[in-house]
Amino acid sequence: EGVARLEGGRVTALPLDADLARAPVDALALAPDGSLWMASGSTLARWREGRLERHPLPPAAIQGRIHSLAVDRGGALWIGHEGGSVRLDERPAESVIVGHPVVAFLVPPPDGRDEHVWAGGTSSRLIRMSKDGPRVFDDRLGLH
């Protein structure tokens, strides 16, 4: 429950609000600016510059629990949940995948040529996301 930091051999709990300090954290993602995104249930928050910031999402954006978080090279936050995924950046929250539960993300390293965000779900599908929208591959890796 809660989130702790390991630094110099010491473990220090982050001072979260009462709700997040007692709840299991389901997902974490480190942003390029050093802030830490965290999700618990359908709650999204960010630890930045020593403070906790809650980020309320529109009720229609998230279905069920948040399972995974990732930050892409452009700094956008990808949120995987039971009903699909949401991309969050300076624009309003945008649902990108609907109907495919997303439980894991992969953002390739910055020195590689692949700039896509990849997602995996419980439906045995691999999903490649880009600005042009998602492309779904079935369990045989043929284009769905």
C-alpha positions as CSV (number, residue, x, y, z in Angstrom):
1,E,0.0,0.0,0.0
2,G,1.2,3.5,-0.9
3,V,4.5,4.3,-2.6
4,A,8.1,4.3,-1.3
5,R,11.4,5.5,-2.7
6,L,14.7,3.7,-2.3
7,E,17.6,6.1,-2.2
8,G,21.0,5.6,-0.7
9,G,20.0,2.4,0.9
10,R,17.0,4.1,2.7
11,V,13.4,3.4,2.1
12,T,11.2,6.5,2.4
13,A,7.4,6.5,2.0
14,L,6.0,9.3,-0.1
15,P,3.6,11.4,1.9
16,L,0.4,10.7,0.0
17,D,-3.1,11.7,1.0
18,A,-5.1,9.3,3.2
19,D,-6.9,7.6,0.3
20,L,-3.8,6.7,-1.7
21,A,-1.6,5.9,1.3
22,R,-4.0,3.1,2.3
23,A,-4.8,1.8,-1.2
24,P,-2.8,-0.7,-3.3
25,V,-1.0,1.1,-6.2
26,D,-1.9,-0.7,-9.4
27,A,0.4,1.1,-11.8
28,L,3.4,3.5,-11.9
29,A,5.1,5.4,-14.7
30,L,8.1,7.7,-14.6
31,A,7.9,10.8,-16.8
32,P,10.9,12.5,-18.5
33,D,10.5,15.5,-16.1
34,G,11.1,13.2,-13.2
35,S,7.5,13.1,-12.0
36,L,5.9,9.8,-11.0
37,W,2.4,8.9,-12.2
38,M,0.5,6.4,-10.1
39,A,-2.9,4.8,-10.3
40,S,-5.0,3.1,-7.7
41,G,-8.4,1.7,-8.8
42,S,-9.7,4.4,-11.1
43,T,-7.8,7.2,-9.3
44,L,-4.9,8.9,-11.2
45,A,-2.3,11.0,-9.4
46,R,1.2,12.5,-10.0
47,W,4.0,13.1,-7.6
48,R,5.9,16.1,-8.8
49,E,8.4,18.4,-7.1
50,G,7.5,17.0,-3.7
51,R,3.7,17.4,-4.0
52,L,0.9,15.0,-4.9
53,E,-1.4,16.2,-7.7
54,R,-4.7,14.3,-8.3
55,H,-5.8,14.2,-11.9
56,P,-9.5,13.6,-12.2
57,L,-10.6,12.0,-15.4
58,P,-14.0,12.3,-17.1
59,P,-16.2,9.4,-15.9
60,A,-16.6,8.1,-19.5
61,A,-12.8,8.0,-20.0
62,I,-12.1,5.1,-17.7
63,Q,-14.0,1.8,-17.4
64,G,-13.2,-0.2,-14.2
65,R,-9.7,-0.3,-12.8
66,I,-6.5,1.2,-14.2
67,H,-4.1,-1.6,-15.0
68,S,-1.1,0.1,-16.5
69,L,0.5,3.4,-17.2
70,A,3.2,4.5,-19.6
71,V,4.7,7.8,-20.8
72,D,5.7,8.1,-24.4
73,R,8.6,10.0,-25.9
74,G,6.4,13.0,-26.4
75,G,5.4,13.1,-22.8
76,A,1.8,11.9,-23.3
77,L,0.5,9.5,-20.6
78,W,-1.1,6.3,-21.7
79,I,-3.6,4.8,-19.3
80,G,-4.7,1.1,-19.7
81,H,-7.9,0.1,-18.1
82,E,-10.5,-2.6,-18.3
83,G,-12.3,-1.0,-21.2
84,G,-9.4,0.0,-23.3
85,S,-6.9,2.9,-23.1
86,V,-6.8,6.6,-22.9
87,R,-4.1,9.0,-24.1
88,L,-3.6,12.1,-21.8
89,D,-1.5,15.1,-22.7
90,E,-2.1,18.8,-22.9
91,R,-5.3,18.2,-24.8
92,P,-8.4,16.7,-23.1
93,A,-8.3,12.9,-22.3
94,E,-8.8,10.9,-25.5
95,S,-10.0,7.3,-25.6
96,V,-7.7,5.5,-28.1
97,I,-8.7,1.8,-27.8
98,V,-12.2,0.8,-26.8
99,G,-13.3,-2.8,-26.2
100,H,-9.8,-4.3,-25.7
101,P,-8.7,-4.4,-22.0
102,V,-5.1,-3.1,-21.8
103,V,-3.0,-4.5,-19.0
104,A,0.5,-3.6,-20.1
105,F,2.4,-1.0,-22.2
106,L,5.8,-1.0,-23.8
107,V,7.5,2.2,-24.9
108,P,10.7,1.5,-27.0
109,P,13.9,3.1,-25.9
110,P,14.6,6.6,-27.2
111,D,17.6,5.5,-29.3
112,G,15.5,3.1,-31.4
113,R,13.6,3.7,-34.6
114,D,10.2,2.5,-33.3
115,E,8.2,5.5,-32.0
116,H,5.0,3.6,-31.3
117,V,3.5,2.7,-28.0
118,W,2.7,-1.1,-27.8
119,A,-0.1,-2.5,-25.6
120,G,-1.1,-5.9,-24.6
121,G,-4.3,-7.0,-23.2
122,T,-6.3,-10.0,-21.9
123,S,-7.7,-10.7,-25.3
124,S,-4.5,-12.3,-26.7
125,R,-4.0,-9.3,-29.0
126,L,-1.1,-7.0,-29.5
127,I,-2.0,-3.4,-30.2
128,R,0.3,-0.8,-31.8
129,M,-0.7,2.7,-31.1
130,S,0.2,5.8,-33.0
131,K,-1.1,9.3,-33.8
132,D,-3.0,7.7,-36.6
133,G,-4.9,5.3,-34.3
134,P,-4.5,1.8,-33.1
135,R,-3.6,-1.3,-35.2
136,V,-4.7,-4.6,-33.7
137,F,-2.8,-7.8,-34.3
138,D,-4.4,-11.1,-33.3
139,D,-2.7,-13.9,-31.4
140,R,-1.0,-15.2,-34.6
141,L,0.4,-11.7,-35.2
142,G,-1.5,-11.3,-38.4
143,L,-3.1,-8.0,-38.9
144,H,-6.6,-8.2,-37.4
